[in-house]
Amino acid sequence: MSDASNTKKMTIIVTKGTLDWAYPPFILATTAVAMDVEVNMFFTFYGLQLLKKNLDHLQISTLGNPAMEMPMMGMHMTMPNLMSVIPGVDAMASKMMKKMIKDKGVASVTDLREAAVEMDVNMIACQMTMDLFEWEKTDMIDGIDLGGAASYIEMAKESDINLYI
């Protein structure tokens, strides 16, 4: 990075832990670092799922996602919210999404997270949420820090860009 006094800074609060919501924070973080922006990510509540060692458990949720359209049979089919009450629909939609990601050559969430680690994105897990969900730092990937709301506020005060995802 360039001179620290001239370096732009960005913080991202990551609150969602579904497959579809895993992409925006990691794409934005790695893109920002590539543009010489220092990035701090603060993972809290369900966003902590994205710091777990294995991400195979990530699924999408059709509930509350009325904009969700999946390309099927040569057209785009909308998934009505009512579909989410049917057992197995989220698993089926997740399988379809993972196949589409692979078929289109889109990087996996694991690949994007690894890129963020390699690019020195600072990742902080919310200690309060870790305690609440009874998770240990050993449940998470290596290289993360633990912190609380005050840690985030200190970073955010110094940042040029603050995002809530």
Helices and strands as residue ranges (DSSP letters): E 8-14, H 19-34, E 37-43, G 45-51, E 69-72, E 75-78, G 81-85, H 89-103, H 109-118, E 122-126, H 127-132, G 137-139, E 145-147, H 149-157, E 161-164
